[in-house]
Amino acid sequence: MIKNANTKELIERIFFGLIFGGSVPLLNALMALWISFMFTSNEKTIMIATFSGLAAGIVISLIIWILIKPDVYNLPRAILVLTYLFYNVCIFGFFMGVPVFNVIPGFIAGYYWVKRKANRGEVTEVEKDIRTVPVFTASIMFLVCVVSAAIVLSSKSTPGDLKGTLHLNFEITIPMVIILIIAGGTGLVLMEYFITRFIMRKTLTPVSR
């Protein structure tokens, strides 16, 4: 049982280490991609620049983890917030502005936070955090939905795109789009809140024993 628990903890530390450490190579690659786009349209050059940025980021991340040896459960809150925001932006961009998949970071944030508190001997504080952490993740989801809504409403072709995508036999109007945005956005914000809260509750039960 102890061996299984130690293995699980090691896997979790590796997982969170990859999340935090992986943000540096990913950020470098994206920066190299954007900068190369500013100076050239040559696909080969852009690809070389992107992979060079990724490689440089991996080296930087490895140096940080080898020399500093940061504990994934004792990172400053500023790094946690910035990492959470970064991955939300990446997910938002990867799925081309569709905010549905931005619920994923809420799962991880809820699980991580309880594990962080447990490893720091602060399990008694989790009950209070169960009220605040979901509010944070839901707030970020709200901002994501606002940006997504702004993009959708800024395009005049949105009603026609929806009609074609959903194969509807009636016209879609802007008021219909707005209602859909409000209903969908509200649902996603509430989903993010309750998912984060649920994950924290489920994670807290075994660690508090």
Protein Blocks (a to p, Z undefined) as FASTA:
>chain_A
ZZmmmmmmmmmmmmmmmmmmmmmmmmmmmmmmmmmmmmoccfklmmmmmmmmmmmmmmmm
mmmmmmnopafklccfklmmmmmmmmmmmmmmmnnopaklmmmmmmmmmmmmmmmmmmno
pmmmmmmmmmmmmmmmmmmmmmmmmmmmmmmmmpmklmmmmmmmnopabdcdfklmmmmm
mmmmmmmmmmmmmmmmmmmmmmmmmmmZZ
